[in-house]
């Protein structure tokens, strides 16, 4: 009878492959406004309904937003010589 050769255990045929450590280049986002960018200060103000209507009318005539109209009107008011 022929002799059957026993195969060695499979654990000896496994060659472990170790992968190198991955370096992730994920940009961590910070919260809030970007650093170094300067924005104007917000000044809350209350206006009577008649004043708001007049400001919106002026803004429509000059094709601008209400916020920009208020900024321009304040500038004009400060430039007027007494």
Order of alpha helices (4+ residues) and beta strands (2+ residues): alpha-alpha
